[in-house]
């Protein structure tokens, strides 16, 4: 009997130890809940932002003049150096003036003859008028004298016109530059015969200072800009003109600023775009006609812009921009936004976000919609601060 009691006690003790061991083992194998993931956010706010648009364009000469002769003759001399700059009115070619000088001398002589005839006719008319009062000449003779005087006076006027025409033709024998600019290759040499109605130009002169830049913009975008300016969403500069910057073929910024001169009134029906012409100073002749460039047009200032770092924005399969928002309860919520354009390292968001929203800029791959997260690096910054936050967040995320 005592032995049976001892055996039962030993069995109970073993069962109790086994139960305790299992309980302890169960607690050791139960995993602890993971902590909420850490994400970096920026707190958005409104700020004034200059809005600009980049458009492809081509440089165009300010003026182009194809020089042609206005009188016929033989070229005696070329009076300029090919490729050199010339001033307006500077002589370029000398056409043989001999025949035109002779025409001027002949017209001058005819004018002198007509003036002498007028003097004689005046004397005759005056004398016949006195004799007619004494009935010494007939009325017919007096009328004939007056008619002869009028005809001779008309000959004087015609002679004067002939002299002026001869002077003009003689002056045209010296072919001058109609504009200031740079000369091209001469198409004629000394001894060449030219005519006043020829189709080929003697030389082409191009003025490139200032210089035009023509760019095209979709008509819908132009209408939106005008609407935003009218509604106050964009604020134009004080004089109402749009400033333009130029990005050259090698990607460098042209050192001088231009301005938009005019916008074409007609829309290209094939491309639904309008041509915009800007004018730039070109003192150093860095820009040549025909270059491919990009215009950066300063459209105005958006006084209530919201900028979001580009790394915080992704796009779904439909091409819609989206961000992850951390609400007041620290839970993640996806949101579709309208990313209008890139400005520096940020997106300009025109719909879907409001000041005070907290946007995840780093750690988004660890945050799922509806998940509670730990927020780090909250900030309410301007565009420059947001750019700094981007770099800091990217470093934190990589660590």
VMD Tcl script that draws the C-alpha trace (Angstrom):
set ca {
  {0.00 0.00 0.00}
  {2.67 2.52 0.83}
  {4.51 1.60 -2.33}
  {1.40 2.23 -4.41}
  {1.01 5.68 -2.88}
  {4.59 6.55 -3.72}
  {4.14 5.42 -7.32}
  {0.98 7.51 -7.71}
  {2.73 10.55 -6.27}
  {5.61 10.09 -8.61}
  {3.25 9.86 -11.59}
  {1.46 13.06 -10.57}
  {4.71 14.88 -10.17}
  {5.84 13.74 -13.61}
  {2.58 14.86 -15.17}
  {2.85 18.27 -13.53}
  {6.42 18.69 -14.76}
  {5.41 17.65 -18.27}
  {2.56 20.16 -18.30}
  {4.83 22.93 -17.08}
  {7.40 22.09 -19.75}
  {4.81 22.13 -22.49}
  {3.45 25.45 -21.28}
  {6.91 26.95 -21.20}
  {7.72 25.59 -24.63}
  {4.49 27.00 -26.03}
  {5.30 30.47 -24.77}
  {8.76 30.28 -26.27}
  {7.50 29.27 -29.72}
  {4.75 31.95 -29.96}
  {6.22 34.84 -32.08}
  {5.96 38.46 -30.92}
  {3.99 40.94 -33.19}
  {6.42 42.97 -35.44}
  {6.68 46.72 -34.84}
  {5.00 49.09 -37.35}
  {7.24 49.91 -40.34}
  {9.00 53.24 -40.32}
  {8.29 55.63 -43.22}
  {9.58 59.10 -44.04}
  {6.99 61.71 -44.95}
  {6.78 65.35 -45.95}
  {3.92 67.56 -44.91}
  {2.70 69.56 -47.87}
  {1.90 73.23 -48.00}
  {1.04 75.81 -50.64}
  {3.73 78.07 -52.04}
  {4.17 80.40 -55.04}
  {5.92 78.62 -57.91}
  {7.01 79.99 -61.28}
  {5.39 77.94 -64.05}
  {7.36 77.39 -67.24}
  {7.05 75.25 -70.36}
  {9.82 73.91 -72.57}
  {9.11 73.74 -76.29}
  {11.29 72.61 -79.20}
  {12.06 75.31 -81.72}
  {14.30 76.59 -84.49}
  {16.25 79.79 -84.77}
  {15.26 82.09 -87.64}
  {17.07 85.13 -89.01}
  {15.66 88.49 -88.01}
  {15.92 89.76 -91.60}
  {17.02 88.21 -94.89}
  {17.62 90.30 -98.00}
  {18.36 88.89 -101.45}
  {20.15 91.70 -103.28}
  {19.26 92.07 -106.98}
  {20.23 94.80 -109.49}
  {17.68 97.45 -110.38}
  {19.41 98.42 -113.62}
  {21.15 96.38 -116.30}
  {24.85 96.51 -116.99}
  {28.27 94.97 -116.49}
  {29.67 94.51 -112.97}
  {32.88 96.52 -112.68}
  {33.82 95.74 -109.07}
  {32.67 93.86 -105.98}
  {32.98 96.28 -103.05}
  {32.69 93.90 -100.07}
  {34.38 90.84 -98.60}
  {32.35 87.66 -98.65}
  {31.17 86.73 -95.16}
  {31.84 90.18 -93.74}
  {29.36 92.36 -91.88}
  {27.93 95.28 -93.82}
  {25.85 98.28 -92.83}
  {22.60 99.43 -94.34}
  {23.36 101.59 -97.40}
  {26.93 100.28 -97.80}
  {27.90 99.79 -101.50}
  {28.23 96.15 -102.56}
  {28.72 96.23 -106.35}
  {29.54 98.84 -108.96}
  {27.76 98.49 -112.31}
  {29.29 100.32 -115.29}
  {27.69 103.81 -115.04}
  {28.81 105.20 -118.43}
  {25.54 104.74 -120.33}
  {23.49 105.99 -117.38}
  {25.70 109.05 -117.01}
  {25.11 109.74 -120.70}
  {21.36 109.40 -120.22}
  {21.54 111.91 -117.37}
  {23.53 114.36 -119.49}
  {21.02 114.00 -122.35}
  {18.03 114.51 -120.03}
  {19.72 117.56 -118.52}
  {20.24 119.04 -121.98}
  {16.64 118.40 -122.97}
  {15.51 120.12 -119.80}
  {17.66 123.16 -120.59}
  {16.20 123.26 -124.12}
  {12.66 123.11 -122.74}
  {13.38 125.92 -120.30}
  {14.76 128.09 -123.13}
  {11.62 127.43 -125.16}
  {9.50 128.52 -122.20}
  {11.42 131.77 -121.97}
  {10.83 132.49 -125.67}
  {7.15 131.55 -125.44}
  {6.67 133.83 -122.42}
  {8.09 136.79 -124.30}
  {5.95 136.06 -127.38}
  {2.79 135.70 -125.32}
  {3.49 138.93 -123.41}
  {4.12 140.86 -126.62}
  {1.02 139.52 -128.37}
  {-1.09 140.38 -125.35}
  {0.04 144.03 -125.58}
  {-0.54 144.14 -129.36}
  {-3.94 142.55 -128.99}
  {-5.03 145.45 -126.80}
  {-4.18 147.77 -129.73}
  {-5.83 145.37 -132.19}
  {-2.43 144.86 -133.85}
  {-2.69 141.05 -133.76}
  {-5.63 138.78 -134.04}
  {-7.22 136.93 -131.20}
  {-6.12 133.67 -132.83}
  {-2.46 134.68 -132.71}
  {-2.75 135.49 -128.99}
  {-4.38 132.10 -128.29}
  {-1.67 130.31 -130.24}
  {1.03 132.11 -128.22}
  {-0.59 131.12 -124.92}
  {-0.91 127.47 -126.06}
  {2.72 127.37 -127.13}
  {3.76 128.69 -123.69}
  {1.71 126.02 -121.90}
  {3.19 123.27 -124.11}
  {6.73 124.46 -123.47}
  {6.05 124.56 -119.72}
  {4.84 120.95 -119.93}
  {8.04 120.04 -121.75}
  {9.99 121.54 -118.87}
  {8.09 119.35 -116.37}
  {8.70 116.26 -118.50}
  {12.35 117.18 -118.83}
  {12.67 117.57 -115.08}
  {11.14 114.09 -114.57}
  {13.52 112.62 -117.13}
  {16.48 114.15 -115.29}
  {15.28 112.69 -111.96}
  {14.84 109.24 -113.54}
  {18.29 109.40 -115.05}
  {19.74 110.35 -111.66}
  {17.95 107.41 -110.01}
  {19.20 104.93 -112.61}
  {22.72 106.30 -112.29}
  {22.54 105.88 -108.50}
  {21.33 102.29 -108.98}
  {24.57 101.44 -110.74}
  {26.05 101.37 -107.25}
  {24.24 98.40 -105.64}
  {23.88 99.05 -101.89}
  {22.90 96.86 -98.96}
  {19.24 97.34 -97.97}
  {19.85 96.05 -94.40}
  {22.67 95.62 -91.92}
  {23.89 92.06 -91.57}
  {26.36 89.43 -92.71}
  {27.00 88.80 -96.36}
  {26.98 85.36 -97.90}
  {28.70 84.04 -101.00}
  {28.73 86.37 -104.00}
  {27.01 84.86 -107.05}
  {28.68 87.19 -109.59}
  {32.18 88.42 -110.31}
  {33.62 91.41 -112.09}
  {32.70 91.43 -115.77}
  {29.36 89.63 -115.29}
  {26.35 91.03 -117.13}
  {23.33 91.59 -114.87}
  {19.80 92.67 -115.71}
  {17.19 94.55 -113.79}
  {14.63 91.75 -114.00}
  {16.85 88.77 -113.24}
  {15.69 86.08 -110.79}
  {19.08 85.22 -109.29}
  {20.31 87.30 -106.38}
  {23.75 88.86 -106.47}
  {24.29 88.10 -102.79}
  {22.16 87.33 -99.72}
  {22.48 89.36 -96.53}
  {21.32 87.90 -93.23}
  {20.69 89.83 -90.03}
  {20.98 87.63 -86.94}
  {21.13 90.20 -84.17}
  {18.55 90.06 -82.77}
  {17.36 86.60 -83.78}
  {13.97 84.88 -83.78}
  {13.13 81.51 -82.26}
  {9.97 79.85 -83.55}
  {8.37 77.10 -81.45}
  {5.04 75.27 -81.65}
  {2.66 74.62 -78.79}
  {-0.60 72.64 -78.74}
  {-3.58 74.95 -79.00}
  {-5.22 73.25 -75.99}
  {-2.24 74.13 -73.78}
  {-2.32 77.73 -74.98}
  {-6.02 77.97 -74.12}
  {-5.33 76.57 -70.64}
  {-2.63 79.16 -70.02}
  {-4.96 81.97 -71.06}
  {-7.73 80.56 -68.86}
  {-5.42 80.26 -65.85}
  {-4.18 83.83 -66.33}
  {-7.75 85.12 -66.61}
  {-8.94 83.21 -63.53}
  {-5.99 84.27 -61.39}
  {-4.51 80.78 -61.04}
  {-1.47 82.19 -62.82}
  {-0.11 85.66 -62.23}
  {1.61 87.33 -65.19}
  {4.55 89.69 -64.82}
  {3.93 93.37 -64.30}
  {4.18 94.39 -67.96}
  {2.14 91.40 -69.15}
  {4.97 90.08 -71.33}
  {6.20 86.50 -71.12}
  {9.91 86.06 -70.50}
  {11.66 83.31 -72.46}
  {14.89 81.44 -71.78}
  {16.77 79.41 -74.35}
  {18.43 76.03 -73.98}
  {21.05 75.51 -76.68}
  {21.81 72.37 -78.67}
  {24.50 71.27 -76.20}
  {22.12 71.60 -73.25}
  {23.60 74.82 -71.87}
  {21.45 77.81 -70.99}
  {21.74 80.77 -73.35}
  {23.15 83.66 -71.29}
  {20.66 86.30 -72.46}
  {16.93 86.33 -71.86}
  {14.39 86.95 -74.59}
  {10.69 87.69 -74.69}
  {7.70 86.30 -76.49}
  {6.92 88.62 -79.38}
  {3.69 87.20 -80.77}
  {1.60 84.05 -81.17}
  {0.30 82.98 -84.57}
  {-3.42 83.69 -84.98}
  {-4.06 80.54 -87.03}
  {-3.98 76.95 -85.74}
  {-2.24 74.32 -87.86}
  {-5.06 71.93 -88.76}
  {-2.67 68.99 -89.16}
  {-0.95 69.27 -85.77}
  {-3.50 71.34 -83.77}
  {-0.68 73.63 -82.72}
  {0.20 77.30 -82.96}
  {3.55 78.91 -83.67}
  {5.02 81.16 -80.99}
  {7.83 83.54 -81.92}
  {10.32 84.87 -79.39}
  {13.12 87.34 -79.98}
  {16.60 87.14 -78.42}
  {19.64 89.42 -78.50}
  {22.55 87.78 -80.33}
  {25.47 90.16 -79.83}
  {28.10 87.40 -79.80}
  {26.57 85.56 -82.78}
  {26.28 82.35 -80.74}
  {22.98 81.55 -82.44}
  {22.85 80.81 -86.15}
  {19.71 80.45 -88.27}
  {18.40 76.89 -88.41}
  {19.70 75.71 -85.02}
  {17.55 73.33 -82.97}
  {16.92 74.78 -79.51}
  {14.41 74.55 -76.69}
  {12.42 77.50 -75.43}
  {11.58 77.80 -71.76}
  {8.58 80.10 -71.57}
  {7.79 81.65 -68.21}
  {4.01 81.43 -68.21}
  {3.45 83.06 -64.82}
  {3.36 82.29 -61.11}
  {1.01 79.82 -59.41}
  {0.50 81.38 -55.96}
  {-1.06 78.20 -54.50}
  {1.15 75.46 -55.90}
  {1.67 72.12 -54.17}
  {4.95 70.37 -54.90}
  {5.51 66.68 -54.22}
  {8.93 64.96 -54.46}
  {9.10 62.83 -57.58}
  {10.15 59.74 -55.62}
  {6.82 59.85 -53.77}
  {4.80 59.56 -56.99}
  {4.22 56.32 -58.89}
  {1.94 55.46 -61.81}
  {-0.57 52.65 -62.12}
  {-1.32 50.58 -65.22}
  {-3.83 53.20 -66.40}
  {-1.12 55.85 -66.29}
  {-2.63 57.62 -63.30}
  {-0.31 59.20 -60.76}
  {-0.70 58.01 -57.19}
  {0.84 58.62 -53.77}
  {0.58 57.07 -50.31}
  {-0.85 59.31 -47.60}
  {-0.42 58.86 -43.84}
  {-3.60 59.94 -42.08}
  {-4.04 61.40 -38.63}
  {-4.35 57.85 -37.24}
  {-0.96 56.95 -38.82}
  {-2.63 54.58 -41.29}
  {-1.61 54.42 -44.93}
  {-4.10 55.43 -47.63}
  {-3.47 55.43 -51.40}
  {-4.62 58.44 -53.37}
  {-4.88 59.23 -57.09}
  {-3.50 62.68 -57.93}
  {-3.01 64.88 -60.99}
  {0.69 65.46 -61.64}
  {0.64 68.41 -64.03}
  {4.35 68.79 -64.73}
  {7.81 68.25 -63.29}
  {9.48 71.24 -61.64}
  {13.04 70.43 -60.67}
  {12.96 67.27 -58.54}
  {9.26 67.68 -57.71}
  {5.89 67.13 -59.34}
  {3.42 69.98 -59.47}
  {0.17 68.41 -58.24}
  {-2.97 70.24 -59.27}
  {-5.61 67.84 -57.88}
  {-5.87 65.13 -55.24}
  {-3.81 66.70 -52.46}
  {-4.28 69.52 -50.00}
  {-2.03 71.48 -47.65}
  {-1.29 69.46 -44.52}
  {-1.35 66.06 -46.23}
  {1.51 63.78 -45.21}
  {3.01 62.03 -48.23}
  {5.35 59.04 -47.91}
  {8.67 59.74 -49.61}
  {10.67 56.75 -48.33}
  {9.71 53.31 -47.00}
  {6.65 52.98 -49.23}
  {7.64 49.41 -50.16}
  {7.13 48.41 -46.49}
  {3.81 50.20 -46.11}
  {0.60 48.63 -47.35}
  {-2.76 50.44 -47.62}
  {-4.56 50.31 -44.26}
  {-1.35 49.51 -42.35}
  {-0.35 51.51 -39.29}
  {3.13 52.99 -39.66}
  {5.65 54.87 -37.59}
  {6.15 58.35 -39.05}
  {9.61 59.87 -39.23}
  {10.97 63.18 -40.46}
  {7.79 65.16 -40.68}
  {8.30 68.52 -42.36}
  {6.32 71.34 -43.86}
  {8.68 72.72 -46.43}
  {9.03 74.77 -49.51}
  {10.20 73.36 -52.80}
  {13.85 73.71 -51.86}
  {13.28 72.00 -48.51}
  {11.35 69.21 -50.21}
  {14.33 68.59 -52.45}
  {16.58 68.31 -49.40}
  {14.06 65.96 -47.80}
  {14.22 63.77 -50.91}
  {17.95 63.27 -50.54}
  {17.72 62.62 -46.80}
  {14.81 60.23 -47.22}
  {16.57 58.30 -49.97}
  {19.60 57.87 -47.72}
  {17.47 56.75 -44.78}
  {15.55 54.29 -46.95}
  {18.74 52.73 -48.30}
  {19.99 52.25 -44.74}
}
mol new
graphics top color blue
foreach p $ca { graphics top sphere $p radius 0.5 }
foreach p [lrange $ca 0 end-1] q [lrange $ca 1 end] { graphics top cylinder $p $q radius 0.2 }
display resetview
